[in-house]
């Protein structure tokens, strides 16, 4: 099964920045990486300078898919496919898929990115959160692995170990 993990968080929490750092590190480790980004916005221009999709491409992602209510980057209407379905259909030629968004993605491990203290913890609302990346104080035993927002490399290594990817990068 294709390894898939998604970064979730409230708007402007730093998901794109952290996911792009992780993509860069995974690419440096020799993996082929796809990114699938979910958004609620409509009429988005894909890959324009400064956009999240452009940032993921600059980070080295082999494939970037933007999923919006009105379109996908492949100029295909969004039929409400799950993250797993999208990854298996459009990203089968990579070693790992990094999702951004997809809070409700069933059966997909999630890393919560948290910047604002006054927003509720998503890990208490959605299933599958295996790690939290934040610079805020959290309980001593949060029930998942904790990272700081500047630990992109450490998160990439965590993902490699989580999926037992060590040494299976394709050529």
CORKA-V35206 format. One record per backbone hydrogen bond with DSSP energy under -0.5 kcal/mol. CO is the residue of the C=O (numbers start at 1). NH is the residue of the N-H. E is the energy in kcal/mol with one decimal. If there is no record, write none. Layout:
co: [CO CO]
nh: [NH NH]
e: [E E]
This chain:
co: [3 4 5 6 6 7 8 10 14 15 16 17 18 19 20 21 22 23 24 25 26 27 31 32 32 33 33 34 35 35 36 37 41 44 45 48 51 52 53 54 55 56 57 63 65 65 66 66 67 71 72 76 77 82 83 84 85 86 87 91 95 96 97 97 98 99 100 102 105 109 110 110 110 111 112 112 114 116 121 122 122 128 128 130 131 132 132 133 139 145 147 148 151 152 153 154 155 156 157 158 159 160 161 165]
nh: [97 109 99 8 111 101 113 13 18 19 20 21 22 23 24 25 26 27 28 29 31 30 33 95 96 62 63 98 37 65 100 67 69 46 48 51 55 56 57 58 59 61 60 35 37 67 68 73 39 68 75 72 79 86 87 88 89 90 91 94 3 34 5 99 36 7 38 105 108 6 112 130 131 8 114 133 135 119 124 125 126 110 130 145 112 134 147 114 142 132 134 151 155 156 157 158 159 160 161 162 163 165 164 168]
e: [-2.6 -0.7 -3.3 -0.6 -2.7 -3.0 -3.3 -1.4 -2.5 -3.0 -2.6 -1.7 -2.3 -2.6 -2.3 -2.1 -2.7 -2.7 -2.1 -1.3 -2.2 -1.8 -0.6 -2.5 -1.5 -2.8 -1.2 -3.3 -0.5 -3.0 -2.2 -3.6 -0.6 -0.6 -0.8 -2.4 -2.1 -2.1 -2.0 -2.6 -1.6 -1.9 -1.3 -3.3 -3.4 -0.5 -0.6 -1.2 -2.3 -2.9 -2.0 -0.6 -0.7 -2.6 -2.5 -2.5 -2.1 -2.8 -1.9 -1.3 -0.6 -2.1 -2.1 -0.6 -2.3 -2.6 -3.0 -2.1 -1.1 -2.1 -0.5 -2.8 -1.1 -2.4 -0.6 -3.3 -0.6 -0.9 -1.0 -2.5 -2.3 -2.8 -0.6 -1.9 -2.6 -0.6 -2.6 -2.7 -0.6 -2.5 -2.7 -1.6 -2.3 -2.3 -2.4 -2.3 -2.6 -2.4 -2.4 -2.8 -2.3 -3.0 -0.8 -2.8]
